[in-house]
Amino acid sequence: MFIIFLRFTGDKARAPQFMEAHNAWLRQGFDDGVFLLAGGLEAGRGGAILAHGTDAPAIMARVATDPFVIEGIVSPDIQAITPGRVDDRLSFLRAA
């Protein structure tokens, strides 16, 4: 499982120009069953994504195709997490 932080760079003002393409990239991640959650970080600092069911090389390759990453609007920080304890509602994460 991965938490992906997409933190805005100094090019944040260019984000609206690429928002439609970024949203299409997010939709594809959800459609593929890789993204479980996506949302904004507080104070407009960027966003975060919870991903599962893939390995590190694949998630790094996927993140590299985000238009915001390509254009330097965000800087990605990918953190791997190995679930140890999970609520029963999230037990599928343990198996992934």
mmCIF file as gemmi writes it, N, C-alpha and C atoms, coordinates in Angstrom:
data_model
loop_
_atom_site.group_PDB
_atom_site.id
_atom_site.type_symbol
_atom_site.label_atom_id
_atom_site.label_alt_id
_atom_site.label_comp_id
_atom_site.label_asym_id
_atom_site.label_entity_id
_atom_site.label_seq_id
_atom_site.pdbx_PDB_ins_code
_atom_site.Cartn_x
_atom_site.Cartn_y
_atom_site.Cartn_z
_atom_site.occupancy
_atom_site.B_iso_or_equiv
_atom_site.pdbx_formal_charge
_atom_site.auth_seq_id
_atom_site.auth_asym_id
_atom_site.pdbx_PDB_model_num
ATOM 1 N N . MET Axp A 1 ? 0.852 -1.166 0 1 0 ? 1 A 1
ATOM 2 C CA . MET Axp A 1 ? 0 0 0 1 0 ? 1 A 1
ATOM 3 C C . MET Axp A 1 ? 0.895 1.224 0 1 0 ? 1 A 1
ATOM 4 N N . PHE Axp A 2 ? 0.426 2.282 -0.605 1 0 ? 2 A 1
ATOM 5 C CA . PHE Axp A 2 ? 1.219 3.501 -0.733 1 0 ? 2 A 1
ATOM 6 C C . PHE Axp A 2 ? 0.384 4.729 -0.395 1 0 ? 2 A 1
ATOM 7 N N . ILE Axp A 3 ? 1.039 5.684 0.229 1 0 ? 3 A 1
ATOM 8 C CA . ILE Axp A 3 ? 0.483 7.026 0.349 1 0 ? 3 A 1
ATOM 9 C C . ILE Axp A 3 ? 1.346 7.902 -0.534 1 0 ? 3 A 1
ATOM 10 N N . ILE Axp A 4 ? 0.7 8.595 -1.439 1 0 ? 4 A 1
ATOM 11 C CA . ILE Axp A 4 ? 1.395 9.459 -2.383 1 0 ? 4 A 1
ATOM 12 C C . ILE Axp A 4 ? 1.038 10.897 -2.038 1 0 ? 4 A 1
ATOM 13 N N . PHE Axp A 5 ? 2.038 11.671 -1.696 1 0 ? 5 A 1
ATOM 14 C CA . PHE Axp A 5 ? 1.842 13.092 -1.455 1 0 ? 5 A 1
ATOM 15 C C . PHE Axp A 5 ? 2.268 13.841 -2.709 1 0 ? 5 A 1
ATOM 16 N N . LEU Axp A 6 ? 1.408 14.716 -3.183 1 0 ? 6 A 1
ATOM 17 C CA . LEU Axp A 6 ? 1.702 15.565 -4.335 1 0 ? 6 A 1
ATOM 18 C C . LEU Axp A 6 ? 1.718 17.001 -3.832 1 0 ? 6 A 1
ATOM 19 N N . ARG Axp A 7 ? 2.9 17.494 -3.515 1 0 ? 7 A 1
ATOM 20 C CA . ARG Axp A 7 ? 3.03 18.833 -2.923 1 0 ? 7 A 1
ATOM 21 C C . ARG Axp A 7 ? 3.324 19.862 -4.009 1 0 ? 7 A 1
ATOM 22 N N . PHE Axp A 8 ? 2.57 20.961 -3.954 1 0 ? 8 A 1
ATOM 23 C CA . PHE Axp A 8 ? 2.753 22.018 -4.939 1 0 ? 8 A 1
ATOM 24 C C . PHE Axp A 8 ? 4.169 22.583 -4.884 1 0 ? 8 A 1
ATOM 25 N N . THR Axp A 9 ? 4.672 22.91 -6.067 1 0 ? 9 A 1
ATOM 26 C CA . THR Axp A 9 ? 5.952 23.587 -6.204 1 0 ? 9 A 1
ATOM 27 C C . THR Axp A 9 ? 5.668 25.071 -6.422 1 0 ? 9 A 1
ATOM 28 N N . GLY Axp A 10 ? 6.665 25.807 -6.797 1 0 ? 10 A 1
ATOM 29 C CA . GLY Axp A 10 ? 6.489 27.228 -7.113 1 0 ? 10 A 1
ATOM 30 C C . GLY Axp A 10 ? 5.641 27.459 -8.348 1 0 ? 10 A 1
ATOM 31 N N . ASP Axp A 11 ? 5.336 26.402 -9.093 1 0 ? 11 A 1
ATOM 32 C CA . ASP Axp A 11 ? 4.51 26.515 -10.299 1 0 ? 11 A 1
ATOM 33 C C . ASP Axp A 11 ? 3.027 26.26 -10.04 1 0 ? 11 A 1
ATOM 34 N N . LYS Axp A 12 ? 2.598 26.358 -8.794 1 0 ? 12 A 1
ATOM 35 C CA . LYS Axp A 12 ? 1.202 26.091 -8.435 1 0 ? 12 A 1
ATOM 36 C C . LYS Axp A 12 ? 0.216 26.905 -9.268 1 0 ? 12 A 1
ATOM 37 N N . ALA Axp A 13 ? 0.579 28.111 -9.647 1 0 ? 13 A 1
ATOM 38 C CA . ALA Axp A 13 ? -0.326 28.978 -10.407 1 0 ? 13 A 1
ATOM 39 C C . ALA Axp A 13 ? -0.69 28.368 -11.764 1 0 ? 13 A 1
ATOM 40 N N . ARG Axp A 14 ? 0.108 27.431 -12.257 1 0 ? 14 A 1
ATOM 41 C CA . ARG Axp A 14 ? -0.166 26.773 -13.533 1 0 ? 14 A 1
ATOM 42 C C . ARG Axp A 14 ? -1.142 25.606 -13.394 1 0 ? 14 A 1
ATOM 43 N N . ALA Axp A 15 ? -1.514 25.251 -12.168 1 0 ? 15 A 1
ATOM 44 C CA . ALA Axp A 15 ? -2.367 24.08 -11.936 1 0 ? 15 A 1
ATOM 45 C C . ALA Axp A 15 ? -3.691 24.124 -12.704 1 0 ? 15 A 1
ATOM 46 N N . PRO Axp A 16 ? -4.412 25.247 -12.727 1 0 ? 16 A 1
ATOM 47 C CA . PRO Axp A 16 ? -5.696 25.246 -13.453 1 0 ? 16 A 1
ATOM 48 C C . PRO Axp A 16 ? -5.558 24.853 -14.921 1 0 ? 16 A 1
ATOM 49 N N . GLN Axp A 17 ? -4.451 25.178 -15.513 1 0 ? 17 A 1
ATOM 50 C CA . GLN Axp A 17 ? -4.199 24.876 -16.918 1 0 ? 17 A 1
ATOM 51 C C . GLN Axp A 17 ? -4.157 23.359 -17.181 1 0 ? 17 A 1
ATOM 52 N N . PHE Axp A 18 ? -3.769 22.575 -16.17 1 0 ? 18 A 1
ATOM 53 C CA . PHE Axp A 18 ? -3.615 21.133 -16.321 1 0 ? 18 A 1
ATOM 54 C C . PHE Axp A 18 ? -4.589 20.326 -15.448 1 0 ? 18 A 1
ATOM 55 N N . MET Axp A 19 ? -5.548 21.007 -14.816 1 0 ? 19 A 1
ATOM 56 C CA . MET Axp A 19 ? -6.463 20.339 -13.888 1 0 ? 19 A 1
ATOM 57 C C . MET Axp A 19 ? -7.311 19.267 -14.569 1 0 ? 19 A 1
ATOM 58 N N . GLU Axp A 20 ? -7.806 19.529 -15.745 1 0 ? 20 A 1
ATOM 59 C CA . GLU Axp A 20 ? -8.636 18.537 -16.444 1 0 ? 20 A 1
ATOM 60 C C . GLU Axp A 20 ? -7.828 17.261 -16.718 1 0 ? 20 A 1
ATOM 61 N N . ALA Axp A 21 ? -6.605 17.408 -17.168 1 0 ? 21 A 1
ATOM 62 C CA . ALA Axp A 21 ? -5.757 16.248 -17.447 1 0 ? 21 A 1
ATOM 63 C C . ALA Axp A 21 ? -5.377 15.518 -16.157 1 0 ? 21 A 1
ATOM 64 N N . HIS Axp A 22 ? -5.128 16.271 -15.095 1 0 ? 22 A 1
ATOM 65 C CA . HIS Axp A 22 ? -4.81 15.659 -13.798 1 0 ? 22 A 1
ATOM 66 C C . HIS Axp A 22 ? -6.011 14.868 -13.281 1 0 ? 22 A 1
ATOM 67 N N . ASN Axp A 23 ? -7.206 15.439 -13.405 1 0 ? 23 A 1
ATOM 68 C CA . ASN Axp A 23 ? -8.421 14.734 -12.964 1 0 ? 23 A 1
ATOM 69 C C . ASN Axp A 23 ? -8.666 13.477 -13.791 1 0 ? 23 A 1
ATOM 70 N N . ALA Axp A 24 ? -8.359 13.517 -15.078 1 0 ? 24 A 1
ATOM 71 C CA . ALA Axp A 24 ? -8.496 12.318 -15.921 1 0 ? 24 A 1
ATOM 72 C C . ALA Axp A 24 ? -7.505 11.251 -15.456 1 0 ? 24 A 1
ATOM 73 N N . TRP Axp A 25 ? -6.304 11.657 -15.087 1 0 ? 25 A 1
ATOM 74 C CA . TRP Axp A 25 ? -5.294 10.733 -14.556 1 0 ? 25 A 1
ATOM 75 C C . TRP Axp A 25 ? -5.795 10.091 -13.258 1 0 ? 25 A 1
ATOM 76 N N . LEU Axp A 26 ? -6.377 10.902 -12.374 1 0 ? 26 A 1
ATOM 77 C CA . LEU Axp A 26 ? -6.941 10.361 -11.13 1 0 ? 26 A 1
ATOM 78 C C . LEU Axp A 26 ? -8.06 9.366 -11.427 1 0 ? 26 A 1
ATOM 79 N N . ARG Axp A 27 ? -8.97 9.729 -12.324 1 0 ? 27 A 1
ATOM 80 C CA . ARG Axp A 27 ? -10.078 8.829 -12.689 1 0 ? 27 A 1
ATOM 81 C C . ARG Axp A 27 ? -9.553 7.484 -13.171 1 0 ? 27 A 1
ATOM 82 N N . GLN Axp A 28 ? -8.499 7.517 -13.971 1 0 ? 28 A 1
ATOM 83 C CA . GLN Axp A 28 ? -7.925 6.273 -14.484 1 0 ? 28 A 1
ATOM 84 C C . GLN Axp A 28 ? -7.393 5.415 -13.344 1 0 ? 28 A 1
ATOM 85 N N . GLY Axp A 29 ? -6.76 6.045 -12.356 1 0 ? 29 A 1
ATOM 86 C CA . GLY Axp A 29 ? -6.268 5.3 -11.192 1 0 ? 29 A 1
ATOM 87 C C . GLY Axp A 29 ? -7.391 4.631 -10.42 1 0 ? 29 A 1
ATOM 88 N N . PHE Axp A 30 ? -8.524 5.317 -10.28 1 0 ? 30 A 1
ATOM 89 C CA . PHE Axp A 30 ? -9.686 4.722 -9.617 1 0 ? 30 A 1
ATOM 90 C C . PHE Axp A 30 ? -10.305 3.63 -10.492 1 0 ? 30 A 1
ATOM 91 N N . ASP Axp A 31 ? -10.425 3.901 -11.783 1 0 ? 31 A 1
ATOM 92 C CA . ASP Axp A 31 ? -10.997 2.904 -12.7 1 0 ? 31 A 1
ATOM 93 C C . ASP Axp A 31 ? -10.159 1.624 -12.724 1 0 ? 31 A 1
ATOM 94 N N . ASP Axp A 32 ? -8.86 1.768 -12.601 1 0 ? 32 A 1
ATOM 95 C CA . ASP Axp A 32 ? -7.96 0.612 -12.596 1 0 ? 32 A 1
ATOM 96 C C . ASP Axp A 32 ? -7.962 -0.127 -11.26 1 0 ? 32 A 1
ATOM 97 N N . GLY Axp A 33 ? -8.633 0.439 -10.253 1 0 ? 33 A 1
ATOM 98 C CA . GLY Axp A 33 ? -8.692 -0.199 -8.943 1 0 ? 33 A 1
ATOM 99 C C . GLY Axp A 33 ? -7.445 -0.01 -8.098 1 0 ? 33 A 1
ATOM 100 N N . VAL Axp A 34 ? -6.589 0.913 -8.485 1 0 ? 34 A 1
ATOM 101 C CA . VAL Axp A 34 ? -5.341 1.162 -7.754 1 0 ? 34 A 1
ATOM 102 C C . VAL Axp A 34 ? -5.539 2.251 -6.697 1 0 ? 34 A 1
ATOM 103 N N . PHE Axp A 35 ? -6.237 3.316 -7.031 1 0 ? 35 A 1
ATOM 104 C CA . PHE Axp A 35 ? -6.465 4.413 -6.093 1 0 ? 35 A 1
ATOM 105 C C . PHE Axp A 35 ? -7.707 4.121 -5.249 1 0 ? 35 A 1
ATOM 106 N N . LEU Axp A 36 ? -7.569 4.281 -3.937 1 0 ? 36 A 1
ATOM 107 C CA . LEU Axp A 36 ? -8.684 4.086 -3.009 1 0 ? 36 A 1
ATOM 108 C C . LEU Axp A 36 ? -9.25 5.408 -2.512 1 0 ? 36 A 1
ATOM 109 N N . LEU Axp A 37 ? -8.424 6.427 -2.464 1 0 ? 37 A 1
ATOM 110 C CA . LEU Axp A 37 ? -8.808 7.715 -1.889 1 0 ? 37 A 1
ATOM 111 C C . LEU Axp A 37 ? -7.904 8.778 -2.481 1 0 ? 37 A 1
ATOM 112 N N . ALA Axp A 38 ? -8.456 9.934 -2.735 1 0 ? 38 A 1
ATOM 113 C CA . ALA Axp A 38 ? -7.668 11.082 -3.163 1 0 ? 38 A 1
ATOM 114 C C . ALA Axp A 38 ? -8.291 12.318 -2.544 1 0 ? 38 A 1
ATOM 115 N N . GLY Axp A 39 ? -7.46 13.23 -2.123 1 0 ? 39 A 1
ATOM 116 C CA . GLY Axp A 39 ? -7.974 14.453 -1.521 1 0 ? 39 A 1
ATOM 117 C C . GLY Axp A 39 ? -6.892 15.5 -1.361 1 0 ? 39 A 1
ATOM 118 N N . GLY Axp A 40 ? -7.333 16.688 -0.995 1 0 ? 40 A 1
ATOM 119 C CA . GLY Axp A 40 ? -6.409 17.802 -0.843 1 0 ? 40 A 1
ATOM 120 C C . GLY Axp A 40 ? -5.77 17.847 0.535 1 0 ? 40 A 1
ATOM 121 N N . LEU Axp A 41 ? -4.543 18.324 0.557 1 0 ? 41 A 1
ATOM 122 C CA . LEU Axp A 41 ? -3.864 18.597 1.828 1 0 ? 41 A 1
ATOM 123 C C . LEU Axp A 41 ? -4.345 19.951 2.323 1 0 ? 41 A 1
ATOM 124 N N . GLU Axp A 42 ? -4.323 20.134 3.621 1 0 ? 42 A 1
ATOM 125 C CA . GLU Axp A 42 ? -4.812 21.398 4.164 1 0 ? 42 A 1
ATOM 126 C C . GLU Axp A 42 ? -3.972 22.569 3.695 1 0 ? 42 A 1
ATOM 127 N N . ALA Axp A 43 ? -4.578 23.71 3.711 1 0 ? 43 A 1
ATOM 128 C CA . ALA Axp A 43 ? -3.951 24.985 3.35 1 0 ? 43 A 1
ATOM 129 C C . ALA Axp A 43 ? -3.497 25.015 1.894 1 0 ? 43 A 1
ATOM 130 N N . GLY Axp A 44 ? -4.15 24.217 1.025 1 0 ? 44 A 1
ATOM 131 C CA . GLY Axp A 44 ? -3.834 24.253 -0.395 1 0 ? 44 A 1
ATOM 132 C C . GLY Axp A 44 ? -2.401 23.878 -0.725 1 0 ? 44 A 1
ATOM 133 N N . ARG Axp A 45 ? -1.837 22.972 0.057 1 0 ? 45 A 1
ATOM 134 C CA . ARG Axp A 45 ? -0.432 22.588 -0.142 1 0 ? 45 A 1
ATOM 135 C C . ARG Axp A 45 ? -0.252 21.5 -1.184 1 0 ? 45 A 1
ATOM 136 N N . GLY Axp A 46 ? -1.339 20.922 -1.673 1 0 ? 46 A 1
ATOM 137 C CA . GLY Axp A 46 ? -1.251 19.846 -2.652 1 0 ? 46 A 1
ATOM 138 C C . GLY Axp A 46 ? -2.296 18.805 -2.375 1 0 ? 46 A 1
ATOM 139 N N . GLY Axp A 47 ? -1.967 17.543 -2.666 1 0 ? 47 A 1
ATOM 140 C CA . GLY Axp A 47 ? -2.933 16.476 -2.474 1 0 ? 47 A 1
ATOM 141 C C . GLY Axp A 47 ? -2.266 15.197 -2.016 1 0 ? 47 A 1
ATOM 142 N N . ALA Axp A 48 ? -3.101 14.214 -1.726 1 0 ? 48 A 1
ATOM 143 C CA . ALA Axp A 48 ? -2.618 12.902 -1.301 1 0 ? 48 A 1
ATOM 144 C C . ALA Axp A 48 ? -3.512 11.829 -1.891 1 0 ? 48 A 1
ATOM 145 N N . ILE Axp A 49 ? -2.912 10.677 -2.144 1 0 ? 49 A 1
ATOM 146 C CA . ILE Axp A 49 ? -3.614 9.538 -2.73 1 0 ? 49 A 1
ATOM 147 C C . ILE Axp A 49 ? -3.244 8.295 -1.933 1 0 ? 49 A 1
ATOM 148 N N . LEU Axp A 50 ? -4.222 7.464 -1.652 1 0 ? 50 A 1
ATOM 149 C CA . LEU Axp A 50 ? -3.987 6.153 -1.055 1 0 ? 50 A 1
ATOM 150 C C . LEU Axp A 50 ? -4.13 5.137 -2.182 1 0 ? 50 A 1
ATOM 151 N N . ALA Axp A 51 ? -3.081 4.333 -2.386 1 0 ? 51 A 1
ATOM 152 C CA . ALA Axp A 51 ? -3.07 3.36 -3.479 1 0 ? 51 A 1
ATOM 153 C C . ALA Axp A 51 ? -2.733 1.984 -2.939 1 0 ? 51 A 1
ATOM 154 N N . HIS Axp A 52 ? -3.224 0.949 -3.624 1 0 ? 52 A 1
ATOM 155 C CA . HIS Axp A 52 ? -2.931 -0.422 -3.201 1 0 ? 52 A 1
ATOM 156 C C . HIS Axp A 52 ? -3.012 -1.361 -4.394 1 0 ? 52 A 1
ATOM 157 N N . GLY Axp A 53 ? -2.583 -2.605 -4.17 1 0 ? 53 A 1
ATOM 158 C CA . GLY Axp A 53 ? -2.708 -3.627 -5.19 1 0 ? 53 A 1
ATOM 159 C C . GLY Axp A 53 ? -1.691 -3.52 -6.309 1 0 ? 53 A 1
ATOM 160 N N . THR Axp A 54 ? -0.568 -2.89 -6.037 1 0 ? 54 A 1
ATOM 161 C CA . THR Axp A 54 ? 0.472 -2.732 -7.041 1 0 ? 54 A 1
ATOM 162 C C . THR Axp A 54 ? 1.82 -2.72 -6.336 1 0 ? 54 A 1
ATOM 163 N N . ASP Axp A 55 ? 2.887 -2.728 -7.104 1 0 ? 55 A 1
ATOM 164 C CA . ASP Axp A 55 ? 4.22 -2.695 -6.494 1 0 ? 55 A 1
ATOM 165 C C . ASP Axp A 55 ? 4.864 -1.329 -6.697 1 0 ? 55 A 1
ATOM 166 N N . ALA Axp A 56 ? 6.005 -1.142 -6.061 1 0 ? 56 A 1
ATOM 167 C CA . ALA Axp A 56 ? 6.673 0.161 -6.094 1 0 ? 56 A 1
ATOM 168 C C . ALA Axp A 56 ? 7.034 0.613 -7.506 1 0 ? 56 A 1
ATOM 169 N N . PRO Axp A 57 ? 7.646 -0.236 -8.34 1 0 ? 57 A 1
ATOM 170 C CA . PRO Axp A 57 ? 7.964 0.246 -9.693 1 0 ? 57 A 1
ATOM 171 C C . PRO Axp A 57 ? 6.721 0.682 -10.479 1 0 ? 57 A 1
ATOM 172 N N . ALA Axp A 58 ? 5.632 -0.062 -10.325 1 0 ? 58 A 1
ATOM 173 C CA . ALA Axp A 58 ? 4.406 0.294 -11.047 1 0 ? 58 A 1
ATOM 174 C C . ALA Axp A 58 ? 3.81 1.596 -10.533 1 0 ? 58 A 1
ATOM 175 N N . ILE Axp A 59 ? 3.83 1.81 -9.223 1 0 ? 59 A 1
ATOM 176 C CA . ILE Axp A 59 ? 3.249 3.052 -8.695 1 0 ? 59 A 1
ATOM 177 C C . ILE Axp A 59 ? 4.122 4.244 -9.067 1 0 ? 59 A 1
ATOM 178 N N . MET Axp A 60 ? 5.432 4.055 -9.07 1 0 ? 60 A 1
ATOM 179 C CA . MET Axp A 60 ? 6.323 5.147 -9.481 1 0 ? 60 A 1
ATOM 180 C C . MET Axp A 60 ? 6.101 5.492 -10.953 1 0 ? 60 A 1
ATOM 181 N N . ALA Axp A 61 ? 5.921 4.476 -11.788 1 0 ? 61 A 1
ATOM 182 C CA . ALA Axp A 61 ? 5.656 4.716 -13.204 1 0 ? 61 A 1
ATOM 183 C C . ALA Axp A 61 ? 4.325 5.43 -13.395 1 0 ? 61 A 1
ATOM 184 N N . ARG Axp A 62 ? 3.301 5.027 -12.624 1 0 ? 62 A 1
ATOM 185 C CA . ARG Axp A 62 ? 1.984 5.668 -12.723 1 0 ? 62 A 1
ATOM 186 C C . ARG Axp A 62 ? 2.065 7.128 -12.303 1 0 ? 62 A 1
ATOM 187 N N . VAL Axp A 63 ? 2.713 7.397 -11.188 1 0 ? 63 A 1
ATOM 188 C CA . VAL Axp A 63 ? 2.819 8.778 -10.697 1 0 ? 63 A 1
ATOM 189 C C . VAL Axp A 63 ? 3.585 9.646 -11.698 1 0 ? 63 A 1
ATOM 190 N N . ALA Axp A 64 ? 4.566 9.066 -12.348 1 0 ? 64 A 1
ATOM 191 C CA . ALA Axp A 64 ? 5.355 9.82 -13.33 1 0 ? 64 A 1
ATOM 192 C C . ALA Axp A 64 ? 4.523 10.279 -14.519 1 0 ? 64 A 1
ATOM 193 N N . THR Axp A 65 ? 3.353 9.667 -14.742 1 0 ? 65 A 1
ATOM 194 C CA . THR Axp A 65 ? 2.495 10.065 -15.86 1 0 ? 65 A 1
ATOM 195 C C . THR Axp A 65 ? 1.451 11.114 -15.481 1 0 ? 65 A 1
ATOM 196 N N . ASP Axp A 66 ? 1.398 11.503 -14.207 1 0 ? 66 A 1
ATOM 197 C CA . ASP Axp A 66 ? 0.468 12.559 -13.785 1 0 ? 66 A 1
ATOM 198 C C . ASP Axp A 66 ? 0.888 13.858 -14.473 1 0 ? 66 A 1
ATOM 199 N N . PRO Axp A 67 ? -0.021 14.511 -15.193 1 0 ? 67 A 1
ATOM 200 C CA . PRO Axp A 67 ? 0.331 15.775 -15.842 1 0 ? 67 A 1
ATOM 201 C C . PRO Axp A 67 ? 0.898 16.821 -14.874 1 0 ? 67 A 1
ATOM 202 N N . PHE Axp A 68 ? 0.427 16.836 -13.636 1 0 ? 68 A 1
ATOM 203 C CA . PHE Axp A 68 ? 0.985 17.774 -12.658 1 0 ? 68 A 1
ATOM 204 C C . PHE Axp A 68 ? 2.452 17.463 -12.377 1 0 ? 68 A 1
ATOM 205 N N . VAL Axp A 69 ? 2.801 16.188 -12.341 1 0 ? 69 A 1
ATOM 206 C CA . VAL Axp A 69 ? 4.198 15.787 -12.114 1 0 ? 69 A 1
ATOM 207 C C . VAL Axp A 69 ? 5.029 16.118 -13.35 1 0 ? 69 A 1
ATOM 208 N N . ILE Axp A 70 ? 4.523 15.756 -14.509 1 0 ? 70 A 1
ATOM 209 C CA . ILE Axp A 70 ? 5.241 16.018 -15.769 1 0 ? 70 A 1
ATOM 210 C C . ILE Axp A 70 ? 5.562 17.494 -15.917 1 0 ? 70 A 1
ATOM 211 N N . GLU Axp A 71 ? 4.6 18.346 -15.57 1 0 ? 71 A 1
ATOM 212 C CA . GLU Axp A 71 ? 4.758 19.79 -15.739 1 0 ? 71 A 1
ATOM 213 C C . GLU Axp A 71 ? 5.485 20.467 -14.57 1 0 ? 71 A 1
ATOM 214 N N . GLY Axp A 72 ? 5.838 19.707 -13.54 1 0 ? 72 A 1
ATOM 215 C CA . GLY Axp A 72 ? 6.554 20.284 -12.402 1 0 ? 72 A 1
ATOM 216 C C . GLY Axp A 72 ? 5.678 21.112 -11.482 1 0 ? 72 A 1
ATOM 217 N N . ILE Axp A 73 ? 4.366 20.91 -11.555 1 0 ? 73 A 1
ATOM 218 C CA . ILE Axp A 73 ? 3.421 21.651 -10.71 1 0 ? 73 A 1
ATOM 219 C C . ILE Axp A 73 ? 3.415 21.086 -9.298 1 0 ? 73 A 1
ATOM 220 N N . VAL Axp A 74 ? 3.621 19.776 -9.198 1 0 ? 74 A 1
ATOM 221 C CA . VAL Axp A 74 ? 3.729 19.121 -7.894 1 0 ? 74 A 1
ATOM 222 C C . VAL Axp A 74 ? 5.016 18.31 -7.854 1 0 ? 74 A 1
ATOM 223 N N . SER Axp A 75 ? 5.452 18.072 -6.651 1 0 ? 75 A 1
ATOM 224 C CA . SER Axp A 75 ? 6.587 17.186 -6.403 1 0 ? 75 A 1
ATOM 225 C C . SER Axp A 75 ? 6.04 15.96 -5.679 1 0 ? 75 A 1
ATOM 226 N N . PRO Axp A 76 ? 6.208 14.761 -6.252 1 0 ? 76 A 1
ATOM 227 C CA . PRO Axp A 76 ? 5.641 13.568 -5.621 1 0 ? 76 A 1
ATOM 228 C C . PRO Axp A 76 ? 6.538 13.005 -4.517 1 0 ? 76 A 1
ATOM 229 N N . ASP Axp A 77 ? 5.908 12.498 -3.492 1 0 ? 77 A 1
ATOM 230 C CA . ASP Axp A 77 ? 6.59 11.805 -2.391 1 0 ? 77 A 1
ATOM 231 C C . ASP Axp A 77 ? 5.79 10.53 -2.155 1 0 ? 77 A 1
ATOM 232 N N . ILE Axp A 78 ? 6.358 9.389 -2.53 1 0 ? 78 A 1
ATOM 233 C CA . ILE Axp A 78 ? 5.661 8.104 -2.446 1 0 ? 78 A 1
ATOM 234 C C . ILE Axp A 78 ? 6.181 7.35 -1.225 1 0 ? 78 A 1
ATOM 235 N N . GLN Axp A 79 ? 5.271 7.026 -0.319 1 0 ? 79 A 1
ATOM 236 C CA . GLN Axp A 79 ? 5.627 6.311 0.902 1 0 ? 79 A 1
ATOM 237 C C . GLN Axp A 79 ? 4.929 4.96 0.922 1 0 ? 79 A 1
ATOM 238 N N . ALA Axp A 80 ? 5.702 3.887 1.053 1 0 ? 80 A 1
ATOM 239 C CA . ALA Axp A 80 ? 5.144 2.541 1.146 1 0 ? 80 A 1
ATOM 240 C C . ALA Axp A 80 ? 4.765 2.25 2.595 1 0 ? 80 A 1
ATOM 241 N N . ILE Axp A 81 ? 3.65 1.589 2.761 1 0 ? 81 A 1
ATOM 242 C CA . ILE Axp A 81 ? 3.176 1.197 4.092 1 0 ? 81 A 1
ATOM 243 C C . ILE Axp A 81 ? 2.822 -0.285 4.045 1 0 ? 81 A 1
ATOM 244 N N . THR Axp A 82 ? 3.301 -1.027 5.028 1 0 ? 82 A 1
ATOM 245 C CA . THR Axp A 82 ? 2.908 -2.418 5.181 1 0 ? 82 A 1
ATOM 246 C C . THR Axp A 82 ? 1.921 -2.478 6.327 1 0 ? 82 A 1
ATOM 247 N N . PRO Axp A 83 ? 0.628 -2.676 6.037 1 0 ? 83 A 1
ATOM 248 C CA . PRO Axp A 83 ? -0.363 -2.684 7.109 1 0 ? 83 A 1
ATOM 249 C C . PRO Axp A 83 ? -0.069 -3.786 8.124 1 0 ? 83 A 1
ATOM 250 N N . GLY Axp A 84 ? -0.044 -3.405 9.382 1 0 ? 84 A 1
ATOM 251 C CA . GLY Axp A 84 ? 0.134 -4.353 10.47 1 0 ? 84 A 1
ATOM 252 C C . GLY Axp A 84 ? -1.181 -4.626 11.164 1 0 ? 84 A 1
ATOM 253 N N . ARG Axp A 85 ? -1.832 -3.556 11.554 1 0 ? 85 A 1
ATOM 254 C CA . ARG Axp A 85 ? -3.156 -3.659 12.183 1 0 ? 85 A 1
ATOM 255 C C . ARG Axp A 85 ? -4.115 -2.822 11.361 1 0 ? 85 A 1
ATOM 256 N N . VAL Axp A 86 ? -5.246 -3.419 11.048 1 0 ? 86 A 1
ATOM 257 C CA . VAL Axp A 86 ? -6.266 -2.701 10.291 1 0 ? 86 A 1
ATOM 258 C C . VAL Axp A 86 ? -7.639 -2.997 10.86 1 0 ? 86 A 1
ATOM 259 N N . ASP Axp A 87 ? -8.53 -2.059 10.716 1 0 ? 87 A 1
ATOM 260 C CA . ASP Axp A 87 ? -9.931 -2.261 11.048 1 0 ? 87 A 1
ATOM 261 C C . ASP Axp A 87 ? -10.467 -3.351 10.123 1 0 ? 87 A 1
ATOM 262 N N . ASP Axp A 88 ? -11.405 -4.159 10.605 1 0 ? 88 A 1
ATOM 263 C CA . ASP Axp A 88 ? -11.964 -5.238 9.792 1 0 ? 88 A 1
ATOM 264 C C . ASP Axp A 88 ? -12.508 -4.745 8.454 1 0 ? 88 A 1
ATOM 265 N N . ARG Axp A 89 ? -13.002 -3.511 8.423 1 0 ? 89 A 1
ATOM 266 C CA . ARG Axp A 89 ? -13.546 -2.975 7.172 1 0 ? 89 A 1
ATOM 267 C C . ARG Axp A 89 ? -12.472 -2.793 6.116 1 0 ? 89 A 1
ATOM 268 N N . LEU Axp A 90 ? -11.215 -2.758 6.539 1 0 ? 90 A 1
ATOM 269 C CA . LEU Axp A 90 ? -10.106 -2.566 5.621 1 0 ? 90 A 1
ATOM 270 C C . LEU Axp A 90 ? -9.203 -3.793 5.524 1 0 ? 90 A 1
ATOM 271 N N . SER Axp A 91 ? -9.712 -4.929 5.918 1 0 ? 91 A 1
ATOM 272 C CA . SER Axp A 91 ? -8.889 -6.132 5.957 1 0 ? 91 A 1
ATOM 273 C C . SER Axp A 91 ? -8.333 -6.513 4.58 1 0 ? 91 A 1
ATOM 274 N N . PHE Axp A 92 ? -8.984 -6.092 3.51 1 0 ? 92 A 1
ATOM 275 C CA . PHE Axp A 92 ? -8.474 -6.385 2.168 1 0 ? 92 A 1
ATOM 276 C C . PHE Axp A 92 ? -7.097 -5.766 1.941 1 0 ? 92 A 1
ATOM 277 N N . LEU Axp A 93 ? -6.762 -4.727 2.696 1 0 ? 93 A 1
ATOM 278 C CA . LEU Axp A 93 ? -5.45 -4.082 2.545 1 0 ? 93 A 1
ATOM 279 C C . LEU Axp A 93 ? -4.324 -4.972 3.046 1 0 ? 93 A 1
ATOM 280 N N . ARG Axp A 94 ? -4.62 -5.783 4.026 1 0 ? 94 A 1
ATOM 281 C CA . ARG Axp A 94 ? -3.617 -6.674 4.588 1 0 ? 94 A 1
ATOM 282 C C . ARG Axp A 94 ? -3.191 -7.704 3.555 1 0 ? 94 A 1
ATOM 283 N N . ALA Axp A 95 ? -4.123 -8.163 2.735 1 0 ? 95 A 1
ATOM 284 C CA . ALA Axp A 95 ? -3.835 -9.198 1.75 1 0 ? 95 A 1
ATOM 285 C C . ALA Axp A 95 ? -3.091 -8.638 0.533 1 0 ? 95 A 1
ATOM 286 N N . ALA Axp A 96 ? -3.238 -7.355 0.293 1 0 ? 96 A 1
ATOM 287 C CA . ALA Axp A 96 ? -2.638 -6.759 -0.901 1 0 ? 96 A 1
ATOM 288 C C . ALA Axp A 96 ? -1.212 -6.613 -0.765 1 0 ? 96 A 1
